[in-house]
Amino acid sequence: MSRPLSQQVVVVTGASSGIGRETAQQFARRGAKVVLAARASDALEAAAAEIDKLGGEALSVATDVASWEQVHSLAAAAMSRFGRIDTWINAAAVSGYGDIASTPVEAIHRLLEVNLLGQIHGVKAVLPLMREQGQGTIIGVSSALGVRSVPLQVPYCVAKHGLVALYEGLRLEEQHAKSGVTVTTVLPGSINTPLFDVAPSWMGVRPAPIPPVYEASVVAQAILAAAEQPRRHVYVGASAAQMAVLQRLSPALTDRLLTLRNQIFVKQQRQQQPDQGESNLQQPRSGPGAVTGSFGTNSKSTSAYTRLIGLHHQRGRVLAAAAAAAVLLKLKARR
């Protein structure tokens, strides 16, 4: 059984911006002690200062999750300061936009190192500590693109697919070991974070999120719910759940759907603004960082699906299957 949030020690990677930063703030508001990890030292310190203003207690540790040594040191620093780790949240991520033919090999390596190996490093660092404690929760942030790949983000999708496999297997291993360690996978749809402002592009124009777009607070609320009451997985946003169910019911028909929509689907990921070489793959952007990005005009600050269904699996399976079946019938009728 998990501790109440007010009594937890929580480690959050990717805490300098976006989902990670918002999640750390929400934990602090609930009274948790928070360890913040990210590459950008200045943004990390700004995030820690925000938690101080909220009356929380924070420890910031500059960490590149692609480095096993740095992640191992992060876990050691958390234990040294607080004596235990109740919840570990793997939220660090980078992205890049372009088809496979135009994406440099070194960029693909970096995307996999941060998005996939970075979360494996987090698991390896905290798992022996949680096993020794006899309890703990590991929460990994994957994506709706972890169950269905799309054009222009294939390396990112590969990493997110890998995370689904990582946490599925880890969950079974910990259940078999009766370790007391629980595992949750969070799979959001598009989220309005600074990721799109700093992701490199090989399309000639800046990238954009696939609508509908949600605010990071919606994901953070799902993460806190999982930290308080562990569950297998949480889809954030109805579109994420619908994509997953469609893929499970008929991958071939999902291919057909994406092919029919391909021109629109690709266009949705391209802004009109020309690319100026922005990239945070190798080095983080300087500055204080932020939770929100540049796509808040039409973003959603709540998700009725996640609140009423996504956090309740039995309801979710029934209603998501019904919604997907309706889409399949509609597509078959068009054909």
SEMARLO-719032 format. One record per residue: x, y, z of N, C-alpha, C in turn. Coordinates in steps of 0.02 Angstrom, whole numbers, plus 32768, in hexadecimal, padded with zeros to 4 digits. Atoms other than C-alpha are relative to their C-alpha. Layout:
XYZXYZXYZ...
END
This chain:
802A7FC48000800080008000802C803F80007FD87FC48005804580AA7FCF7FF4802E803B80077FCD7FCD80668132804F7FD380387FE680237FC380167FF581CC804C8032802F7FDE7FD37FD38025803C824F7FD68025802F802E7FE07FD07FD2806182C38067803C7FE280247FC980217FDE80DB824180AC80337FE37FCF7FD6801F8032813082118009804080287FF17FC47FE4801F81E082307FC87FFC7FED7FB6800C800B804881D182437F0B803A801A7FD77FCD7FEB802F825682497E847FE0800A7FBC801D7FF080418224829D7DE0803880127FCF7FD17FED80358294829A7D467FDC802B7FCC80207FD1802E8276831C7CC07FDB8037802580257FD37FD5824483927D4C800A804A7FF17FF37FB9800E828384337CFD7FCA80207FD480337FE3802C81EF84467C857FC87FCD7FF68035802B8017814C84007C467FE07FD580358023802F7FD580FC83687C9480267FF680427FD9800C7FC3818B834A7D0F7FFB803A803180027FC57FD4818983FB7D537FBB8008802080447FFB7FE680CC84017D667FF27FC98033800980387FD280CD83567DBA8022800E80427FDB7FF07FC38152838D7E377FDA8034802980267FCD7FDD80EB84277E627FC37FE38022803D801C7FE3804D83C27E7E80107FD3803C7FEB80287FC680A983487EF08011802E803B7FED7FD27FCA80F083DA7F537FC2801E8021803E7FE47FE4804284257F687FDD7FCE802F801E80347FD6800C837F7FB4802C7FEE803C7FD6800B7FC5809B8383803180397FD07FF77FCA8030800C811483097FE0804380237FFE7FBB7FE8800A81D1831F7FE580147FEB7FBA7FF5800B8047820C832E7F31804980087FED7FBD7FFD801C82B283087EDD7FF9800E7FB680067FE9804682C183657E37803F7FEE7FD97FC780128029833083237DAC7FF580177FB880027FEA80468356836E7D00804680177FED7FBE7FE9801783E983A77C96800A804A800D7FFA7FB77FFE83C484627C9C8003801980477FF77FEC7FBA840C84A07D407FD9803F801280237FC27FEF83C2854F7D367FB47FF580048047800F7FFD8313850E7D0E7FEF7FD5803C800A802C7FC78326848B7D957FFD8028804180017FD57FC4834F850E7E187FC2802B8003803E7FD9800182BB85767DDF7FC57FD580168035802E7FEC824A84DE7DF380027FF3804C7FF8800A7FB8829084C07EA27FE8803D802780167FC27FDF827185767ED07FB38005800180498000800281BB85647E9A7FE37FD380378017802E7FCD81A784D07F0E800B801E80467FF47FDE7FC081F585337F9C7FC88032800F80367FCF7FF7817285BB7F807FBE7FDF8012803D80257FEF80EB85367F8B80027FE380467FF8801C7FBD812E8507803680197FB980017FE880448005817584637FF8804B7FFB800C7FB9800D7FF782208414800D801A7FDD7FC27FE7801B803E828683F37F71804C7FF980017FB8800A800D833283B07F4480097FFC7FB57FF480028048837283D47E9580437FE07FF17FC38024801283F383637E43800680017FB47FF57FFD80498435838C7D9480107FBA7FE67FFB80458017842282EA7D347FEE7FFA7FB6801080158044842C82AF7C807FED7FB68005801680457FF683C4820F7C8480207FCF7FCF7FDD802C802F842481CB7BEF80407FE4801F7FC480177FDD84B781B57C687FED7FD5803B800F802C7FC884A9811E7CDA8021801980407FDD7FE97FC4852981677D527FDA803A802080247FC67FE484C582097D667FBE7FEB801F803F80177FE3842181AE7D83800C7FD980407FEF80247FC38472813B7E028011803180377FF07FCC7FCF84B681D67E5A7FC28025801780407FE17FEE840882237E567FDD7FD880378021802B7FCE83BF818F7EB58026800380427FD77FFC7FC3845081957F317FF580428024800B7FBE7FE1843582507F4F7FBC80038022804380017FE2837B82357F7080017FD880427FFC802A7FC483A181AA7FED8028802380377FD77FDE7FCF8428821180427FD98037802280257FC87FE483B382A5805A7FC37FEA8028804180107FE3830F824F80847FFB7FBA801D800080427FE28339819B80B07FD67FCB7FDE80298031802582BE814980397FE680227FC080227FE7803C8267815A7F907FBE7FD97FFB80418021800481AC81357F8A7FE77FFB7FB980187FFF8045818681667ED68036801C7FD37FCF7FE9803381FA81767E407FDA800A7FBF80247FEF803E81B581CD7DA58031800E7FC97FD67FF8803C820F81B97D007FDA802B7FCE80257FD2802C81D382527CA0802D80267FCF7FD37FDC802E826F82937C457FF67FE87FB8800980138047825B82977B88801980387FD27FF07FD28037829A82E87AE97FDD7FE57FC280218016803D825082E27A3B8025801C7FC37FE57FE8803F827B830079857FD07FEF7FC88032800880348215831278E6801F7FFB7FBB7FE8800B8044823882CF78397FF87FB77FEE8005804780128229823077D480447FDE800C7FC480267FF182A881A677F0803880117FCF7FCE7FF38033830181CF774C80278040800F7FDF7FBF7FF5832982817786801A800980477FEA7FF97FBA83498263784080467FE480097FBB80187FF884048257786880057FC680317FF6803B7FD5844081B578B78011801480487FED7FEC7FBC848E8211794A7FC5801C8026803C7FE87FDF83E78264796E7FD47FC680178026803B7FED839081BB796E801E7FDF803E7FDE801C7FC68413817A79E87FED8027803F800D7FD67FC683F5820D7A5D7FB77FF98017804780097FEE833781FA7A567FF57FBF8026800780407FDE834681447A888023800080437FDA7FFE7FC183C881677B0E7FD98024803780257FDA7FCE835D81E97B667FBC7FDF800F804680147FF782AD81A77B497FF77FB88016800580477FEE82CC80EC7B5E80347FEC80347FCD80127FD0837380CE7BB27FFC802A803F80067FD57FC5835581627C257FD07FE480338031801D7FD282BC810D7C6F80187FBD801A7FE2803E7FE7831680667C798032800F80377FD07FEC7FCC839F80BE7CDB7FDB8011804180267FEF7FC4831C81047D527FE77FC280258018803E7FE382D180587D6E80397FDB80237FC780257FE3837C80087D8C801B8022803E7FE47FDB7FC783B080917E057FD47FF9803E802C7FFE7FC68316808F7E747FE77FBB8015801F80407FF182DD7FDA7E6B80207FDC803C7FE480227FC5835B7F8F7EE67FF08024804280107FD97FC48336801C7F617FB87FF280168046800D7FF0827A7FFF7F577FF77FB88018800480467FEA82907F437F6780187FF980487FE780037FBB82F57F5C80047FCD801E803080347FE17FD7826C7FCE80487FC37FD38007803C8029800181E87F4E801B7FC380237FE580387FD9801E817E7FD27FC4801B80377FD47FEE7FC8802C818280587F3F7FD67FFE7FC180267FFA803E812F80947EA0802C801E7FCA7FDD7FE6803B818280AA7DF67FCC80147FCC802F7FE78032812281157D7A802780177FC37FDE7FEE803E815C81207CC77FD180247FD180287FDA8030811B81A37C4E80127FE97FBA7FF880148046810881537BA37FD880327FD680277FD4802C808D81987B227FCB7FD67FDC802E8022802E7FF7816D7AB880267FE57FC47FD680178037807E815C7A33802A7FC380147FE1803E7FEB80C080CB7A9B7FD97FC27FED8028803880188034805E7A597FF180047FB6800B7FF88048802880A479A9803180347FE57FD07FD2801D80B480F179447FE0802B7FCA801A7FD180328097818678D18039801C7FD67FCB7FE2802980F681DC78448020803B80237FD97FC67FEB817B825F786A801A7FFC80487FE780087FBC819C821F791B80157FB8800E7FF580487FF881D3816C78FF80337FEF80387FD280117FC9826F816A79727FE1800D804580247FF27FC2820881BB79FC7FCE7FC98010803280357FF7817F813A79E280227FBE80137FDA803D7FF0820080AD79E780107FFF804A7FEF7FFC7FB9823A80E87A927FC37FF7802C803D80047FD7818980FB7AD47FE27FBA7FFE801480468003815B804D7A96802B7FD680307FD380257FD481F4800C7AF27FEE8009804980137FF47FBA81B7805C7B937FC47FD680148039802A7FF181127FFF7B8880197FB9800F7FE480437FF481757F5C7B7A80277FFD80427FD97FFD7FC281E97F917C087FD37FF8803D802980007FC4815E7FB07C847FD17FC480048027803E7FFE80F47F1B7C5080297FC7801F7FD580357FE681867EA67C728014800C80487FEC7FF07FBB81BF7F007D0F7FC77FF38031803A800B7FD481107EF97D587FF97FB68012800680477FF4810A7E3D7D4580397FE6802B7FC680167FD881B97E267D8C7FF78013804A80087FEB7FBB81907E8A7E287FC67FDC8022803680287FE480EB7E2F7E4080197FBB80137FE680427FF381467D897E34802F8000803C7FD17FFB7FC981CC7DC47EAD7FDF8013804280247FE87FC481477E037F278029803680247FD37FCE7FE681B87E9A7F3D7FDD803A802280247FC57FE781307F187F6A8008803D7FD47FF67FC9803081667F847ED57FC97FFD7FCB80357FFC803380D67FBC7E648017802A7FC57FEA7FE0803E80E67FF97DB17FC3801A7FDA80367FE18027807680717D50801E80207FC27FEE7FDF803E808580A87C9B7FCC80367FF0802C7FC88012803B81537C6E8008800E7FB67FFE7FF88049800E816B7BB77FD7803D7FEB80257FC480137FDF821F7B8C7FF880087FB580047FE680437FA082687AEB802E803C7FF97FD67FC5800A7FEA830D7AAD7FF78030803B80007FD57FC5801A83817B3C802380427FEF7FE47FBE800E803D843C7B33803A800E802F7FC27FF37FDA80F084417B75803380227FD37FCB7FE1802A818F84997B3A80237FD07FD17FDE8031802A81C483F77AE57FFF80147FB680077FEF8047818384357A3D8028803F7FED7FD97FC3800D81E384D97A50804A7FF27FFA7FB8800F7FFF828B84827A6580127FC17FD97FF2803E8025827A83E07A01802080117FBD7FE47FF4804282EB83DA79687FD17FE97FC9802B80108039829583D478BF802A7FF67FC27FE1800C804282CE8389781A7FCA80047FCA80377FF78030822D83BF77C2800580447FDD7FFC7FBD801B82638472779B7FD480318023802C7FD57FD981DB84B5780E7FFE7FE58048800580147FBA81BA84AF78CA7FC77FCD8009803380337FF58155841C790F7FC5801A8029803C7FF07FD980A88420795D7FE27FC0801A8020803C7FE4804683A779CC7FC37FEC7FD8803D801A80207FBE833879847FC4800E802D803A7FF27FD57F16837779C57FD87FC0800D80087FCB7FCE7EC0836C7A3C803C8006802E7FC77FF27FD57F3F83BC7AB17FE8800E804780127FF77FB97F3883B67B6F8039802580247FCD7FE07FD67F9384187BF680237FCB802C7FD8802F7FD9801A83C47C5F7FDF7FEE80428022800D7FC17FAD83D17CFA7FD57FC27FFD802B803B80077F3C83487CB5802A7FC0800A7FD4803A7FF87FCE82CE7CAC80177FFC80497FE97FFF7FBB800E83037D577FCC7FE480308035801A7FD57F6682DF7DA67FFB7FB47FFB8001804980087F6A822F7D5D803B7FE080237FC5801A7FDE801A82157DA07FF67FFF804B800C7FFF7FB87FE9824B7E4F7FCE7FCA8015803080347FF07F5481D67E4B80217FBC80017FDC804080027FC781467E1C80307FF8803B7FD380027FC7804181747EA67FDB7FF180418029800A7FC47FB481707F257FDE7FBC7FFF8021804180077F5B80D67EE180197FE07FBF7FE0801B803D7FC780717E687FCE7FDC7FD28029802180337F7980327DC7802D7FED7FC67FD6801B80367FB87FD97D2C801580367FCF7FF07FCA802F7FAD806A7CB27FC88033800180317FCB80057F54810E7C94800980227FBC80017FD8803E7F2781597BEA7FE78045801180137FBB7FF27F2082167BF47FE4801F7FC180237FE6803A7E9F825B7B7C7FDC7FC87FDB8028803380227E1681FD7B2080207FEA7FBF7FE1801180407E7782057A7C80377FCC80097FCB80317FF47F0781A37AC97FE27FBA800A802080407FF47E9381197B057FE17FE57FC080208016803E7E3681137A6080337FE37FCF7FCB8019802C7ED880FE79FE80177FBB80167FE980407FE67F0D806F7A707FCE7FC97FF180328033800C7E6880137A5D7FFA7FF07FB68002800D80487E63802979A1803B7FD47FEA7FC5802880117F147FE479947FF87FB88016800980447FE77EE57F4E79FE7FCB7FDA7FD88035802280247E447F2979A080137FEF7FB97FEF800D80467E8A7F3978F1803A802D7FEA7FC67FD980177F3B7F7478CB7FFC80117FB680057FF380487F197F6378117FD080397FF180307FCB800C7E807FD17818801B8043801B7FE17FC37FE67EE0804D78838032801B7FCD7FD57FEB80377F64805177FA7FD880247FCA802B7FE380347ED98074777F7FE78045801480187FC07FE77E9480FF77EB803680357FFC7FC97FD080027F3E815277FB801480107FB97FF07FF480467F5D813D77417FCE80317FE180347FD3801A7EB881907717800A8048801A7FF87FBE7FE07EE0821D778F8047801B7FF87FB97FF17FFD7F9982237765801180487FEF7FF07FBB80127F9A82CA770D7FEE8030803880147FD67FC87F39831A779C802D7FF3803B7FD980147FC67F9B82B9781F8047801D7FFE7FBD7FE28008804482F177DB7FFD804B800480077FB77FFF800883A377C17FF680198047800C7FEA7FBB7FCE83AC78778040800780287FC27FFF7FDA8080838F78B2803280357FE67FD57FCE801F80C7841F784A7FE38046800B80147FBA7FFC80BD84D77877801280237FBE7FEB7FD7803980CB855F77F580428023800D7FC37FDD7FEC815C85A97856803E7FD97FEA7FC4802380178205857F7806802D7FEC803A7FD280167FCC8283851D786C803F80297FFF7FC27FD97FF98319857F78AD80377FD980217FCC802A7FE3837E84ED78EC7FFA7FF4804A800A800C7FB8833284E2799B800B7FB680107FF680457FEB8368844679F8801A7FFE80487FE7800C7FBC837E840B7AAB80197FB880077FEC80467FFC83BA835C7A7F80417FF780277FBE80087FE0846F83717AB48009802E803B7FF97FD07FCA8462840B7B227FBC801D801180417FE37FEE83CD844E7B857FFE804A7FEF80097FB8800B838684F97B60800D802580417FF37FD77FC583C185807BD87FC18025801480397FDA7FE8834885E27C427FDC7FDC80398022801B7FC582CD85C37CD07FD27FC57FF3802D8038800F826485417C747FB78012800B80487FF37FFA81A685327C737FDA7FBF7FFE802C803A8005811684B97C837FDE7FFF7FBD80297FFE803D80B184F37BED802980137FC37FE17FF0804080DF85037B367FD980357FDB801C7FCB802B809F856A7AA47FBE7FED7FE0803C801880218001850A7A7C7FC47FFE803080357FFD7FCE7F8C853F7B077FBF801E7FE8803D7FDE80187F0D85997A9A7FC47FD280008037802F80047EA484FE7A7E800B7FC3802C7FF1803A7FD57EEA848D7B067FC97FF68034803280127FCE7E8084357B8980217FF980447FE480037FBC7EA084497C437FE37FC88029801D803A7FDE7E3583B47C727FF37FC97FCD80148038802A7E0D83087C2E7FCC7FD88026803580257FDF7D6582C17C60800D7FB57FF87FF18047800A7D9B821B7C1480317FE680347FCD80177FD17E36820D7C817FE67FFF804780197FFB7FBB7DDF82457D1F7FCB7FCB800F8039802C7FF37D4381D97D0C800A7FB97FE97FF98042801E7D8181477CA580487FE780027FBB801680067E3D81437C8D801E7FE780417FE880157FBF7E5D81327D477FD77FC6801D802A80387FEA7DD980A87D537FFE7FCE7FC77FF2802C80397E0E80177CE47FC37FDA7FE7803A802680187D6C7FB47CDF7FD2802B7FD680287FD280287D0880497CA48023800F7FBE7FDA7FED803A7D9380767C2C7FFF7FCB7FC98000803580327D9A7FCD7BD67FBE7FFC7FDB80428006801F7CDF7FC87BB67FF2803B7FD180117FC680287CCA807A7B798030800C7FC77FD07FF780367D6B80827B147FF37FCE7FC8800F803280337D3E7FE07ABC7FC280147FD8803D7FEA80227C9180257A95800F80397FD07FEF7FC7802B7CDA80C77A5080287FEA7FC37FD8801880387D5A806C79E67FD57FD87FCF802C8027802C7CD67FF479A37FD5802F7FD580277FD080277C6D808A796E8029801E7FC77FD47FE580347D0280D37910800B7FCC7FC97FF5803580317D24802B78BB7FC37FF77FD2803D800880287C6F801A78837FF8803A7FD080067FC5802C7C7280CB783E80307FFB7FC67FCE800680357D1280A977DD7FEB7FCA7FCE80158035802D7CCE800577977FC680177FD480387FE680277C2F805E7762801A802D7FC77FE37FD480347C9880E07703801F7FD77FC97FE0802A80327CF9805676AD7FCD7FDD7FD4
END
